[in-house]
Amino acid sequence: MRRVLDALAVLIAAVVIFPIYWMVLAAIKPAGEIQSLHQRPWTLSPSLDAFRRVLAVNDFGRYLLNSLIVALVVVLISGLIAFLAAVALTRFHFRFRTTILVVFLIAQMVPVEALTIPLFFLVRDLGALNTLGSLMLVHTAFTLPFAIWMLRGFVAAVPDELDEAAQLDGASRLTVLWRILFPLIAPGLAATSVFSFIHAWNDFLFARTFIISATDRQTLPMALLVFFKPDENDWGAIMAASTLMTVPVLIFFLLVRRRLVSGLGGAVKD
């Protein structure tokens, strides 16, 4: 039985990794091999020309910096708000608490495309078009329901007796919040931060909608449009740009993976 499960895990991992492998392979293939009708899962003459074309794009560094700023700000703001909201919804009893949770759940079911036009008019009325702040605001709003729902489970797993014991020892509510609850739900914060980072980093729809004319405010996914041409798409550069876009996500995941895989076991000591 164990071998069957191991084989199934390997199969699932191969299915997940294969698109990434094919993306990297297409990025290092010469143009002739990419357009060939007889594709092979390897290349005999790898080339970095596609990466050179991507890095030669004007303002590529600016696009990268804008994406990093938006993603990191969304991670910090959504994580802080979700943490405080999860504590309030778990530790305090008040009217309409269940209603608020249901509203958060319903908010995740609304298609993003259905809200794009209303959000455009809202951002326009706020005078925030062509600003990175509009992207930060929208991504924070979309990631909060999921983050609150996830962190609520982590907060609920921390015994109430731990808060009461700390308060009996003279700790204030703020001390309990930041010195006890915050470290214990670090795995949940890591998981939600990865989700928030990926959501903001990979966004194309809102960046295309809200950043209309200010080229110095465009994000990295917008750089892909340079290689989509009317006559022929530069698939090598598109795959190379996509490969470069995955690197910051992997780095961010590696930075938080220790918190991500750690659980509450052993965190609460006698």
N, C-alpha and C positions, 0 to 999 in steps of 0.2 A: 504494500500500500504506500509506503514511504517513497519508493522509487517511482511509482505512478505520479504521486504529487510533485516530486522533484522534476520529472519529465514535463509535467503540465506547466510548472513554473518556468522552466527553460523555454518551452514553446511560447508562452505568453510574453516573456521577455524578448524573444526573437521577433515576435510580431510587432511589439512596441518599438524596438530599436531599428527594425528594417527601414522605415521611412527616413529616419535620421541618417542611417548609413547611406541610403540612396541619395539624399540631399548632399552630403559631403562628397560622395563619389561624383555626382554631376558637377560639383563646384570645381573639382580638380581635373575633369575630363577636358580634352581639347574639343573645340566646337564641332569638328567632324564627327566625333564619337557621340556627342549629345544628340545630334540630328540624325544619326544612323537608324535605319529601320530594324537593325539586328543589335539590340542592346545586350550588353554583357555586364555581369555583376562585378566587374573589375576593369582596370585600365592599365595598359602597358606603357603609356606615356603620360604620366601625371604632369599637370601644369598649374602654375599659380597665376596665370594671366587674368583669370576672372577676378581674383582677389585684387590684383593691381588695378583693374578697371573700376572696381567698387571703391577702393581707397582714393582713387583719383577724382571722384565726384566732388564737385564744389560744395563746400560747407558740410561735408560728411561728418567731420568732427563736431560741428555745431548741432547737427541732427542727433548724434550720439549723446552729447551733453544734455540736450533738451529732454530726451527720453529718460536719461538717468535722473534728472531733477524731478520730472513728473512722477516717475515710479517710486522714488525714495520718499518724496513728500506724501504721496498717497499711502505708502506703507506706514509711515509714522503717524499721520493723522487718523487713518482708519483704525490702526491698532490701538491708539490711545482711546478714541471714542468707543470702539467696540469693547474694550476692557472695562471702562467705566459703566457702559450700558449693561454689559453682562452681569457685573456685580450688582447693579441696581435691580435688575430683573430677577436675580437669584436670591439675594440676601434680604431684600425689602419686600414687604407685602403691601400692595396698594391696589386701588380699583383699576380695572381695565388692563391689568398686567397681561392676562391671557389674550385680550384683544390686540394689544401691541405686538405680541409674539405672532399672532395670526397675520397681522398686517405685514410683518417682516417676511413671513413665509409667502404671502401672496405677491409681495414685491419682487421676489425672485422668479415668479412665473411669468411676469410681463415681458414680452419680447423686446429686446433692445431697439430693434428697428422701428417698433411702433412708437417709441418715445423720442426718436431722433429729431423729428421736425418740431414737436413742442419744445424740446430742450434747446433747439437752435433759436427759436423766438425768445425763449427765456434768457438765454445767454446774450442775445442781441440787445434785449431791453436793459440788461444789467450793464451793457457797455463792455463786455468781456470778450468779444470776438477778437481773434488774432492774438490771444494771450495764453500763456501756459496755465494761468489760473483757472481758465474755463475747463481745461482737461483735468486738472487736479480736483476741482469741485465735482465734476460729473463722475469720475472714476471712484472717488471717495463715496459718493452716494450709492453707486452700484455695488461696491464691495462690502458696505456696512451690513446689510441684512445677513449675508452668509457668515461674515466674521462674528457678528453678535450671536447667531445661532450656534456656531461652533464653540465659541468661548463660554457660552452659557453652560454647556455640558462640562467643561473643565472646571469652571467655578463651582458647579453643583457637586463635583466629585471631592472637593475639599471640605472636610467636616466642619460644621458650624462650631463644634466644641473648640476647634483651634482658635477661632476668632475670640470666643468667650474667654479662653484661657489667657490669651494675650492681653485682653482688656482688663482681666482681673490682676494681671501683673503690672498694670499701669499704662499700657500702650493705648494711644489715642486711635480713633477710627482711621485717621489718615495713615498712621504708622502700620496698622493692621493691613491696610490696603496696599501699601507700597513695599513693606518689609516682609510680609507673609504671603498674601494672595498673589502678588505679582510674580515672585520667583516660582511659586508652585504651578502656575498655569503657563509657564514659559513654553512648554511644548505646544500648547494651543496657539500662543502668540506666534510661534515660529511657523506653524502650519498656515495660519491666516495671512501672515506676511508674505509667504511664498505665493499664495493665491492672489493677493493684492498686487504684488510686484508683476506677476505674469499678466494679469488683467490689464494693468496700465502699460506695461512694456510692449505688448503685442497689439495694442489698439491701433486700428487704421480708420475705422468708421468715424469716430468723433474727431480725430485729428484732421481728417479730410473735410469734415463738416464745419468745424469751428475755426480752423486756421485757414483762412481764405486767401489772403494776399501777403501776409507777413512771412516771407520765406525764412527769415532768421528765427522763427518760432516753430518751425515744422519739426516733427519727430522722426525717428529713424525709419519706421515703416514707410514713410512718405518717400524715402530715398529709393525704394523699389520701383517707384513709378518712372524713374529715369530710364530703366531698362525695358519697359514695356513700350514698344514702338509700333507705329501703324503698319509698317511693312514686315518687320520680323522682330520677335522678342529675343533679347539676349539672355537665354536660359542659364547659361554658365554664370553670368554675373548675378542673376536673380538667386540662384542657388548659393553662390558665394556670399551674397548679402544676407541671405537667410541663415547661413552657417554662422556668420559673424554676430547676428542678432541673438543666437542661442548662447553665446559665450557668457555674457553678463548674467543670464538667468542661471546657468550652471554655477558660476562663481557665487552668486547670491545663495543658491541652494546649498553649496558646500559650506558657506559661512554659518548657516543656521541649521545644518543637518544634525549636529550634535544635540541641539535642543529639540529638533523635530522628532528624533527617534527615541529620545528619553521620555519616560512616562512619570507618573506620580509615584510609582513604586520606589520606596526608599527615601522619598522627599519628606514624608511626615515621620518624624522619629518620636520615640516614647520620651 
